[in-house]
Amino acid sequence: MIETVQPSASLPSIQGQFGPRLLTYATQLPPGSLETVLGHDPRSKHWKRLPDDLEQLYKHLQRATKTARMEALIRYARFRFTDSDLICGAFPAISVAVQQPQQFEPLAGSQNRGAGLLHFDLSARNRRVVVDGLARASAAITLVEWSESTDLFDGDREEFRALLKTFTLPVVFYMPPPGGPPLTVDEMQQLFHDFNFRVTPVPARIAIALDHSDLYITVANKIGASALIQRLGGMERRAASLGQKSTAMVVQQNLVRFARAAAEGESFIEAKGTSELENPRLQEETMTDFEDRAIRFLTALVEGMGEEK
């Protein structure tokens, strides 16, 4: 009899559990292996090439990743995963629903039976679907594609190859336990719904106060800390508006709106300040110059209004 070998990968993982129906396995994957482990390219432009059931799953589960969103994530990796002046960054885990139970081998001699090797079935029969983190997965796969593209200059390819060596992707697999029935399409759809819609949004004023990486917020904070704004009363954080007892001159979220409008002009106004801009003018390379010009503008504006009463 001819011996056959099932295509699989052994992934170092930590096992977890959610009731009797779901096991989880957390691991880290290099960006170049993500497409292999998923068994397909999950980017929306390739959905029509997927098998019918997988295509329908993605069309019903996911929203197509906009180019601006994907490019913003790639820029995030370029400037936040390197030794730069900006604060360090990281990606949240990509969540993948796995239809079939998988074999798990605890590490020999380890007291922690939840640490071991996940023998992951790479065959087409084992459907895998990204239920959270599609934009991050798409950005990672695009980076890999660029690093191998002959349409780019050698220097650009080398830059992307170097960037890919600076990070791995946290991935959590959700799957049925050994001996249990496969996950149904409805169960995989429900996971997507729970992860994406059963959340309570943080108020904008709190989110802005906690964010130390967004370029517009960073610029607003620099302007708020300038001698001009401090002399006029300063900037108040975590407030939607100035209260009667406030001595501040402006709240942080209004200064952020000023920074976005000043940097982006009509494109920000037409987008009503909510959608992701396709080609933002404010970039990491131009941020310092923009801060200086914004402060000079506000200083000239104040001086033009005459003496303070």
N, C-alpha and C positions, 0 to 999 in steps of 0.2 A: 504494500500500500504506500502511495506517495504521501509524505508528510507535508502538511501545509502550515504556513506561519501567518497568524493573524496580524495585520499591520497595527502596531500600537506604539506608544511612547510611555516611558516610565518617568513620572513627574514627582519630584519631592513635594510632599503636601502635608497640610495639617487638616485633620478631619474634624468636622463639626456636625451638628444635627439640629433639625427643626421638626420635632415630633416624629411620628412613625413613618411619615411619607417622604421626607427629604433629608438627605445627607449633603453636606457641603465639603468641598476640598479647596483650600486656599493655597496658591502657589505663586511663583514669579516666573514670567516668560520673557525672554528677549524678544524685541519687536519682530525680528525676522522669522520667529517660529509661530507667531500668532495665527497666520493664515493656515498653516499646516494643521495646527491643533483644532481650529474651527472646522476645517475641511472645506472651506469656501472663502471667497472674498466677500465680506459683508457690506462693502460700500454700495450705496444706493444705485450708483450707475451700473452695477453688475447684477441687480436683482432679477432682471429678465432672463439672465443666463442660468439661474438656479433651477433645480427641479421644482415642479409645480407646487408641491406642498410647502417647500421651504420658501419659495417666492411669496406665496400667500401669507405665510407666517410673518415675514418681514413687512409686507405691505400693510398688514393689519396691526402689527406690533409697533413698528418703528416709524419715525419721521425722517425723511431724507435729510442728510447732513448738508447744510449749505456750505458752499465753497469758503465763504468768509469765516464761518465757524471753524472749519478744518484748518485753514491757514492761521487763524488766531491760536489754535492749539499747537501748531508747529512752531510758531514764533515763541509761544510760552516755553516750549522745550528748549529752544535755542538760547533763550536769555535767562531761564530760571534753573536749568540743570547744569549750568556752567559757573565758573568762578567769576561772577560779575558783581557790580555794586547793588543790584536788585536783591530783594529777599529770596531765600531759597524756595523751591516749589516742588510739587509732587502731583501725580495723578491719583484719583480715587480708583478703587478696584473696578475692573471690568467684570460684569456679572454674565455668566453663560449658563443657560439651561441645557442640560444634557438628557436626552430622552431615555437612554438605556442605562441600567445599573453597570457599575464598573468594579473591577477587582482592586482591592486595597491591601497592601502588605505592610504591616507595622514593622518599624525598624527592629532588627534583632538585638536583644539585650537592652533595649531602651525601656525605662520605667514609664515613659509616656506612650501609651498605646495609640494615641491619636496622631503621632508623627510617623510617617512612612512613605512608601512609594505608591502612587496611584498608577496602575497599569491602564492607560487610557486607550480605548478602542478608537482608532483613526479611520475605520471603514465608513462607507457612505450610509450604511444601515443605522449607524448611531448618529441621529440628527442632533446638531448643536446649533443653538440660536443665541445671539447676543441680546439679552433682555435689559441691560443697562450699560451705558458707556460706548454706544455705537460711534459717536463722534471721536472719542479717544482711540478706539480701535481703527477707525478709518484714517485718522491722522498718522498713526504708527505705520500702517500698511503703506500709506502714501510716501512716507519718509523712506521706507525700504525700497519702494519702487523708484524713487528719485535717486537713491544711492547706486542703483544699477542701470540707470537710463543712459543710453549712448547719445541721447539728444542734448545732454548737458555737458558743460565744460568739465575737464578733469578736476579742476579746483573745486567746483561746486559739488561734484560727486564725492570727493574726498571729505568735504565739510560735512555732508550728510552721513557718510560712513563713520566719521569721528563722533558725530552727535549720537548715533545709534548705540555707541559703546558706553554712553554716559548714563543710561537708565535701563531698567527692566520694568515690565508691566505687571502690577498686582492683578491676579485673576482669581475669581471665586467661581467654582463649578457647583451648580445645584442639580442634584440627580436623585433617583430613587435608590433605596438600599438594595444590597444583593438579595436576590430572591423575590424582590418586589416587582410589580408590574411596571412597564415603561410609563413615563410621563405622557399624558395626553396633550393634544394641541391646546385644549381649553386650559389645562393647568399651566402650560408655558405662557399662554396669553395672560393668565391671571397674575403670574409672577411679574410680568412687565407692568401691568396696571398697578400692582401694589408698590413696586419700586419707584414708579414715576409719578403717581398721583396721590398716594396716601402719605403726603408730606404737608407740613404746615410751613408756608413761606415765612422767612424771617423778615420783619419790617425793613423797608429800604434804608431808613436812617441807621438801624443797627448794623445791617450788612455793610454799609459804607464805612461805618466807624471801625469795623473789624477787618476790613480789607486793606492790606498793606502792599498789594501788588498791582492792582488796576492802575493803568497809567494816568487816567483822568483824576482818580482819587489821590494818587501820589502827587500830581501837580497841584491839586487843590490844597492838599496838606502843606505843601511848600509855600504856596501863596498865603495860606492862613497863618503860617509861622513867620512870615516876613515882618520886618520892622514896621511897614506901613499898616498892615492889618492889626498888628499888636497895639500900635499907637492909637488906633481908632476903636479899640475895645476887644479885639481878638475874634477867634472863630470858636463857635460852640459845637461840640460833637454830640451825637446821639439824640439830637432834638429835631423835631419836624419844623418848629418855628421858634422864634425868640419869645420867651415869656415876659410878663410885665416886669419881673424882677431881674431879668437878664441884663448884664452890662456888655454883652458881646455885640459885635458889629454885624455878624452874619452867621448862619448855621452852615454846617459842613456840606449838607446835601445841595444847598443852593450854590455854594462855591464850586461844587462838582459840575453842576449844570452850566455854570459860567465857563468852566474850563473846557467842557465838551463843545459848547457853542462857539467859543473863541477858536478852538482848534479845527473844528469841522465845518463851521459856517452853515450854509443852506442845507447840506446833506443831513446834518443833525436835526435841524428845524423841521424838515420835511418828514424825517423818520419819527418825529415826535419824541425823540430821546429814548425810545424803548428798544428798537431793533438793532441788530448788529450791523455796523457799517461795512460795506463791501471793501472799500479801500480807505481805511482811516488815515488821516494825515499825521496824527500824533503817533510816533513810533519811539522805541527805546533810543534810537540814535538821535532823534530830534528833541527829546524831552527837555534836556537842560537848557537848550536855546529858547524853547517855547516858554519855560518858566521865567527866564530873564525878561523876555519881551512882554509877557503878561503883567509882571510886576511893574515894569516901566510904564505900561499903558495905564494901569490903575493909579500909579503915582502921578502921572500927568493929568489924569482925570480929576483927582482930588485937588491938585494944585490949581487947576483951571476953575474950580468951584469957589475959590477964594478962601479967606480965613475962616476957621471954625468959630462958631458962635458959642 
